Amino acid sequence: MKLYSSKTKKILVFAKHLDGGTGMFVKQLISLGQTSEKETMVVVLALEKPQFRAFMPSFAAVSYFSNNPLLPYSYILTPTAVINTFHELVWLKSNVSRYQPDIIISVDNHCNVLACLCRLLFYRTRLILTIHNNISAVTFAKLPSFGRTLFKHVSRFLFRQADETVCVSQGVALDAKQFFSLPTLPKVIHVGVNIQAIQRLADKKIPQQFKEICSPDKIKIITVGRFAPQKDFKTLIEAFALFHKSVKSSLLVIIGDGQDKKKIIKDITAHKLDKYTYLLGWKQNVYPYLRAADVFVLSSNYEGFPYVLLEAAALGKPVVATDAPFGPRELLGDNMCGLVVPMKNSEAMARALQLLSHRRARSHYQIKIIRRVKMFTEAIMLQRYQSLIDTTA
């Protein structure tokens, strides 16, 4: 067990949940306490326990507010939601009092608001806000008109309490500055991945029941994500249906789960793709499946800077991604390191898949994406956060 002295810098990471990309980000911040040359202790507070793809190491100091998922955004103005938010604030206050951190790093809208309230009302702890998604798109999709207006005005006041605001892409930073009327452009620290660790984990064997996924005679298309409107798997299924008409040896592999599962199954059946589509649910280690694939597809309507694109890139997978605001184009460029297609356009996506059905095209983009992903490593990301923490303290 690592021992800490009075000189130890204490960092409290505050997140809504530890699933998916958020969980990956929090896990990376935890590693600052293990790898930093300075004495650093990182503790994590999460409002709900993981439901899907969680990453927390066994040594992590993690506390949860609730075992249950939080109320959806549409309940933001209900009495139940207001009472629950009050209890969350009290819980955060008690933990700040308990740990007495030197810095709080909060993750995304809900926790950013609570962290700002805690700083305003109770403690003047140094505060770094991080924004990981397209704020305009998220609030438009999840809040009614009045709720969006209220959130915008409240957060514009509260976010000025923070010492620093960090965004995961240039697009998110520009959007956040406008949405929150920030006086300056937020700092941009792109998320990064540990390429070597991903490649090691990808060496694990895929269970025998999924052996067809590994067949060299098949063109395997893979995607990973929540079954939610944001990910727009409907367009992906329509594109795959078009592609499959000309490439009969193709398979679609979807790793994920969520609220839209029944709709997705219905779409697959409607296109008569049941025999050619694998719904694998969540996998703690997705990398062997990514390695077995020929092409990775991101079909989202909006993003911040999706980790899964970098994970696929770390394994040299040619990528087809929608031109979602924001993130994909910052990684892939104008079709330089992968193919970028319009959102909600199944025909364009099918044409991109058709191009990558040829081995030469896949090889071309494989070389490009492997070079590109080296600019988005975990080491670079953590070095920038360590520097920010040192200057914020």
C-alpha positions as CSV (number, residue, x, y, z in Angstrom):
1,M,0.0,0.0,0.0
2,K,1.3,3.4,-0.9
3,L,1.9,5.7,2.1
4,Y,1.1,9.4,2.1
5,S,2.6,12.3,4.0
6,S,1.4,15.7,4.9
7,K,3.1,16.9,1.7
8,T,0.9,14.7,-0.5
9,K,-1.2,16.5,-3.1
10,K,-4.8,15.3,-2.8
11,I,-7.0,15.2,-5.9
12,L,-10.7,14.4,-5.8
13,V,-12.2,13.3,-9.1
14,F,-16.0,13.8,-9.2
15,A,-18.0,12.0,-12.0
16,K,-21.6,11.1,-12.6
17,H,-20.8,7.4,-13.5
18,L,-17.8,5.3,-14.4
19,D,-19.1,3.6,-17.5
20,G,-17.5,3.8,-21.0
21,G,-15.4,6.8,-21.9
22,T,-16.0,8.5,-18.6
23,G,-14.7,5.4,-16.7
24,M,-11.6,5.3,-18.9
25,F,-10.9,9.0,-18.3
26,V,-11.3,8.6,-14.5
27,K,-9.1,5.5,-14.5
28,Q,-6.4,7.5,-16.3
29,L,-6.6,10.3,-13.7
30,I,-6.3,7.7,-10.9
31,S,-3.0,6.6,-12.5
32,L,-1.5,10.0,-11.7
33,G,-1.4,8.9,-8.1
34,Q,0.7,5.9,-9.1
35,T,3.0,7.4,-11.7
36,S,3.5,11.0,-10.6
37,E,7.0,11.9,-9.4
38,K,5.4,14.0,-6.7
39,E,3.3,12.5,-3.9
40,T,-0.2,12.4,-5.2
41,M,-3.4,10.8,-3.9
42,V,-6.4,10.4,-6.1
43,V,-9.9,9.6,-4.8
44,V,-13.0,9.2,-6.9
45,L,-16.6,10.1,-6.1
46,A,-19.3,8.8,-8.5
47,L,-23.0,9.5,-8.3
48,E,-24.0,6.0,-9.6
49,K,-22.4,2.6,-9.9
50,P,-21.2,1.3,-13.3
51,Q,-23.8,-0.5,-15.4
52,F,-21.9,-1.3,-18.5
53,R,-18.2,-1.0,-19.4
54,A,-16.3,-0.1,-16.3
55,F,-12.5,0.1,-15.9
56,M,-11.7,0.8,-12.2
57,P,-8.5,-0.8,-10.9
58,S,-8.8,-2.8,-7.6
59,F,-6.6,-0.3,-5.7
60,A,-8.8,2.7,-6.6
61,A,-10.4,4.6,-3.8
62,V,-14.0,5.0,-5.1
63,S,-17.2,6.0,-3.3
64,Y,-20.7,5.9,-4.8
65,F,-23.6,8.1,-3.9
66,S,-26.2,5.6,-5.1
67,N,-26.6,2.1,-6.5
68,N,-29.3,3.3,-8.9
69,P,-29.1,5.3,-12.2
70,L,-29.7,9.0,-11.9
71,L,-33.0,10.5,-13.1
72,P,-32.9,11.3,-16.8
73,Y,-32.4,14.9,-17.9
74,S,-36.1,15.3,-18.7
75,Y,-36.8,15.2,-14.9
76,I,-34.5,18.2,-14.2
77,L,-37.3,20.4,-12.9
78,T,-39.4,17.9,-11.0
79,P,-39.5,18.0,-7.1
80,T,-37.9,14.6,-6.9
81,A,-34.9,15.7,-9.1
82,V,-34.5,18.9,-7.0
83,I,-34.5,17.0,-3.8
84,N,-32.1,14.4,-5.2
85,T,-29.7,17.1,-6.4
86,F,-29.7,18.7,-2.9
87,H,-28.8,15.3,-1.4
88,E,-26.0,14.9,-4.0
89,L,-24.6,18.3,-3.0
90,V,-24.7,17.5,0.7
91,W,-22.9,14.2,-0.1
92,L,-20.3,16.0,-2.1
93,K,-19.8,18.6,0.7
94,S,-19.3,15.9,3.3
95,N,-16.7,14.1,1.1
96,V,-14.8,17.3,0.4
97,S,-14.7,17.9,4.2
98,R,-13.5,14.3,4.7
99,Y,-10.7,14.3,2.2
100,Q,-9.9,18.0,2.1
101,P,-8.5,17.8,-1.4
102,D,-6.2,20.4,-2.9
103,I,-7.9,20.1,-6.3
104,I,-11.3,18.9,-7.4
105,I,-11.6,17.7,-11.0
106,S,-15.2,17.3,-12.1
107,V,-16.5,15.5,-15.2
108,D,-19.3,16.9,-17.4
109,N,-22.4,18.9,-16.9
110,H,-24.2,17.6,-13.9
111,C,-21.0,17.2,-11.8
112,N,-19.6,20.5,-13.0
113,V,-22.7,22.3,-11.7
114,L,-22.5,20.5,-8.3
115,A,-18.8,21.1,-8.0
116,C,-19.3,24.8,-8.7
117,L,-22.1,25.0,-6.2
118,C,-19.9,23.3,-3.6
119,R,-17.1,25.8,-4.2
120,L,-19.5,28.8,-4.1
121,L,-21.4,27.8,-0.9
122,F,-18.9,25.8,1.2
123,Y,-15.2,25.4,0.2
124,R,-12.8,27.4,-1.9
125,T,-11.0,24.3,-3.1
126,R,-9.2,24.7,-6.4
127,L,-11.5,23.5,-9.2
128,I,-11.0,22.1,-12.7
129,L,-14.1,21.5,-14.8
130,T,-13.8,19.0,-17.7
131,I,-16.3,18.9,-20.6
132,H,-16.4,15.7,-22.6
133,N,-19.4,16.1,-24.9
134,N,-21.1,18.4,-27.3
135,I,-23.0,20.7,-24.8
136,S,-25.3,22.2,-27.3
137,A,-26.3,18.8,-28.8
138,V,-26.7,17.1,-25.4
139,T,-29.0,19.8,-23.9
140,F,-31.0,20.1,-27.1
141,A,-31.5,16.3,-27.2
142,K,-32.3,15.8,-23.5
143,L,-33.9,19.0,-22.1
144,P,-37.1,20.9,-23.0
145,S,-36.8,24.4,-24.2
146,F,-37.3,26.0,-20.7
147,G,-34.9,23.5,-19.1
148,R,-32.2,24.4,-21.7
149,T,-32.6,28.1,-21.0
150,L,-32.5,27.6,-17.2
151,F,-29.4,25.3,-17.4
152,K,-27.6,27.7,-19.7
153,H,-28.1,30.8,-17.5
154,V,-27.4,29.0,-14.2
155,S,-24.2,27.3,-15.6
156,R,-23.0,30.5,-17.1
157,F,-22.9,32.0,-13.6
158,L,-21.6,28.9,-11.8
159,F,-18.9,27.9,-14.3
160,R,-17.1,31.2,-13.6
161,Q,-16.3,29.8,-10.1
162,A,-13.9,27.3,-11.6
163,D,-10.1,27.9,-11.9
164,E,-9.9,26.1,-15.2
165,T,-12.1,24.6,-17.8
166,V,-10.8,21.8,-20.0
167,C,-12.4,20.3,-23.1
168,V,-11.5,17.1,-25.0
169,S,-11.5,18.7,-28.5
170,Q,-11.3,22.0,-30.2
171,G,-14.9,21.7,-31.3
172,V,-16.1,21.1,-27.8
173,A,-14.0,24.1,-26.6
174,L,-15.6,26.4,-29.1
175,D,-19.1,25.2,-28.4
176,A,-18.6,25.5,-24.6
177,K,-17.2,29.0,-24.8
178,Q,-20.3,30.1,-26.7
179,F,-22.8,28.1,-24.8
180,F,-21.5,29.2,-21.3
181,S,-20.4,32.7,-22.4
182,L,-16.9,32.0,-21.1
183,P,-14.5,34.9,-21.1
184,T,-11.7,32.9,-22.7
185,L,-11.5,29.7,-24.8
186,P,-11.3,26.6,-22.5
187,K,-8.0,24.7,-22.5
188,V,-8.0,21.7,-24.9
189,I,-6.5,18.4,-23.7
190,H,-7.4,15.6,-26.1
191,V,-8.1,12.2,-24.5
192,G,-5.4,9.6,-25.2
193,V,-5.0,5.8,-25.0
194,N,-2.2,3.5,-23.9
195,I,-1.4,1.8,-27.3
196,Q,0.8,-0.9,-25.8
197,A,-1.7,-1.9,-23.2
198,I,-4.5,-2.1,-25.8
199,Q,-2.4,-4.3,-28.0
200,R,-1.6,-6.6,-25.1
201,L,-5.2,-6.9,-24.2
202,A,-6.1,-7.6,-27.8
203,D,-4.1,-10.8,-27.7
204,K,-6.7,-12.5,-25.5
205,K,-8.7,-15.2,-27.3
206,I,-12.2,-14.7,-28.5
207,P,-14.6,-17.4,-27.1
208,Q,-15.2,-20.3,-29.5
209,Q,-18.9,-19.4,-29.9
210,F,-17.9,-16.3,-31.8
211,K,-15.3,-18.0,-34.1
212,E,-17.1,-16.8,-37.2
213,I,-16.0,-13.2,-36.2
214,C,-12.4,-14.4,-36.7
215,S,-13.0,-15.9,-40.1
216,P,-10.5,-14.5,-42.7
217,D,-13.1,-15.2,-45.4
218,K,-15.5,-12.6,-43.9
219,I,-15.5,-8.8,-44.0
220,K,-16.2,-7.9,-40.4
221,I,-17.7,-4.5,-39.6
222,I,-17.6,-3.6,-35.9
223,T,-18.9,-0.8,-33.7
224,V,-19.0,-0.3,-29.9
225,G,-21.4,1.9,-28.0
226,R,-24.6,2.4,-25.9
227,F,-27.8,1.6,-27.6
228,A,-29.1,5.2,-27.5
229,P,-30.3,7.8,-30.0
230,Q,-26.9,9.6,-29.9
231,K,-25.1,6.6,-31.4
232,D,-27.6,6.3,-34.3
233,F,-27.2,2.5,-34.9
234,K,-30.3,2.7,-37.1
235,T,-28.3,4.4,-39.9
236,L,-25.4,1.9,-39.4
237,I,-27.8,-1.0,-39.9
238,E,-29.3,0.6,-43.0
239,A,-25.8,1.2,-44.4
240,F,-24.8,-2.4,-43.6
241,A,-28.0,-3.7,-45.3
242,L,-27.0,-1.8,-48.5
243,F,-23.4,-3.0,-48.2
244,H,-24.3,-6.6,-47.6
245,K,-26.3,-6.8,-50.9
246,S,-23.0,-6.5,-52.8
247,V,-20.6,-8.1,-50.2
248,K,-22.4,-11.2,-49.1
249,S,-19.5,-12.4,-47.0
250,S,-19.8,-9.4,-44.6
251,L,-20.8,-9.5,-40.9
252,L,-21.8,-6.7,-38.5
253,V,-20.7,-6.9,-34.9
254,I,-22.2,-4.6,-32.3
255,I,-20.8,-4.5,-28.8
256,G,-23.0,-2.6,-26.4
257,D,-26.4,-2.4,-24.7
258,G,-28.9,0.1,-23.6
259,Q,-32.4,1.6,-23.9
260,D,-32.8,1.2,-27.7
261,K,-32.0,-2.5,-27.8
262,K,-35.5,-3.6,-28.9
263,K,-35.5,-1.0,-31.6
264,I,-32.1,-2.1,-32.9
265,I,-33.2,-5.8,-33.0
266,K,-36.3,-4.7,-34.8
267,D,-34.3,-2.8,-37.4
268,I,-32.0,-5.8,-37.9
269,T,-34.9,-8.1,-38.4
270,A,-36.6,-5.7,-40.8
271,H,-33.6,-5.7,-43.1
272,K,-33.3,-9.6,-42.8
273,L,-29.8,-9.3,-41.3
274,D,-30.3,-11.6,-38.3
275,K,-27.9,-14.2,-39.7
276,Y,-25.2,-11.7,-40.4
277,T,-25.4,-9.5,-37.3
278,Y,-23.9,-10.2,-33.8
279,L,-25.2,-8.3,-30.8
280,L,-22.5,-9.2,-28.2
281,G,-23.7,-7.1,-25.2
282,W,-21.0,-5.3,-23.2
283,K,-17.5,-6.8,-23.0
284,Q,-15.1,-5.8,-20.3
285,N,-12.3,-6.4,-22.9
286,V,-13.4,-5.3,-26.3
287,Y,-10.0,-5.3,-27.9
288,P,-9.8,-8.9,-29.2
289,Y,-13.1,-8.3,-31.1
290,L,-11.7,-5.0,-32.4
291,R,-8.6,-6.7,-33.6
292,A,-10.6,-9.4,-35.4
293,A,-12.6,-6.8,-37.3
294,D,-11.7,-5.4,-40.7
295,V,-13.4,-2.0,-40.3
296,F,-14.6,0.1,-37.4
297,V,-17.6,2.3,-37.8
298,L,-18.7,5.3,-35.6
299,S,-22.3,6.3,-36.6
300,S,-22.9,9.0,-33.9
301,N,-24.9,12.2,-34.2
302,Y,-22.7,14.0,-31.7
303,E,-19.7,13.3,-29.7
304,G,-16.9,15.0,-27.7
305,F,-13.9,13.0,-28.7
306,P,-14.8,9.4,-28.5
307,Y,-12.2,7.0,-26.9
308,V,-13.4,4.1,-29.0
309,L,-12.1,5.8,-32.2
310,L,-8.6,5.9,-30.6
311,E,-9.0,2.3,-29.4
312,A,-9.8,1.1,-32.9
313,A,-6.9,3.2,-34.3
314,A,-4.5,1.8,-31.7
315,L,-5.2,-1.6,-33.3
316,G,-4.8,-0.3,-36.9
317,K,-8.4,-0.6,-37.8
318,P,-9.6,1.4,-40.9
319,V,-12.3,3.8,-39.7
320,V,-15.6,5.0,-41.1
321,A,-17.0,7.8,-38.9
322,T,-19.8,10.3,-39.3
323,D,-18.8,13.9,-39.3
324,A,-20.3,14.3,-35.9
325,P,-19.7,17.5,-34.0
326,F,-17.1,17.0,-32.4
327,G,-14.1,14.8,-32.5
328,P,-14.0,12.4,-35.5
329,R,-12.7,15.0,-38.0
330,E,-10.0,16.2,-35.5
331,L,-8.6,12.6,-35.5
332,L,-9.3,11.6,-39.1
333,G,-8.9,14.9,-41.0
334,D,-10.5,15.3,-44.4
335,N,-10.5,11.6,-45.2
336,M,-6.7,11.5,-44.6
337,C,-6.6,8.9,-41.9
338,G,-10.1,7.4,-42.2
339,L,-13.3,8.0,-44.0
340,V,-15.6,10.8,-42.8
341,V,-19.3,10.6,-44.0
342,P,-22.3,12.9,-43.4
343,M,-24.5,12.0,-40.4
344,K,-27.7,10.1,-41.0
345,N,-26.7,9.2,-44.5
346,S,-26.8,5.4,-44.9
347,E,-25.9,5.6,-48.6
348,A,-22.7,7.5,-48.0
349,M,-21.7,5.1,-45.2
350,A,-22.4,2.1,-47.4
351,R,-20.2,3.6,-50.1
352,A,-17.4,4.1,-47.6
353,L,-17.8,0.4,-46.5
354,Q,-17.7,-0.6,-50.1
355,L,-14.3,1.2,-50.6
356,L,-12.9,-0.5,-47.5
357,S,-14.0,-3.9,-48.6
358,H,-10.9,-3.9,-50.8
359,R,-7.7,-5.0,-49.0
360,R,-5.5,-2.4,-50.7
361,A,-7.7,0.5,-49.3
362,R,-7.8,-1.1,-45.9
363,S,-4.0,-1.3,-45.9
364,H,-3.6,2.3,-46.9
365,Y,-5.8,3.6,-44.1
366,Q,-4.2,1.2,-41.6
367,I,-0.8,2.8,-42.1
368,K,-2.3,6.3,-41.8
369,I,-4.3,5.6,-38.6
370,I,-1.4,3.9,-36.9
371,R,0.8,7.0,-37.4
372,R,-2.0,9.4,-36.4
373,V,-3.0,7.7,-33.1
374,K,0.6,8.2,-31.8
375,M,-0.3,11.9,-31.4
376,F,-3.1,10.9,-28.9
377,T,-1.4,8.8,-26.3
378,E,-2.3,8.5,-22.6
379,A,1.2,9.6,-21.7
380,I,0.8,12.9,-23.5
381,M,-2.7,13.4,-22.0
382,L,-1.5,12.7,-18.4
383,Q,1.5,14.9,-18.8
384,R,-0.7,17.8,-19.7
385,Y,-3.1,17.2,-16.8
386,Q,-0.1,16.9,-14.4
387,S,1.2,20.3,-15.7
388,L,-2.3,21.8,-15.3
389,I,-2.6,20.4,-11.7
390,D,0.8,21.8,-10.8
391,T,0.0,25.3,-12.1
392,T,-3.6,25.3,-10.7
393,A,-2.5,24.4,-7.1
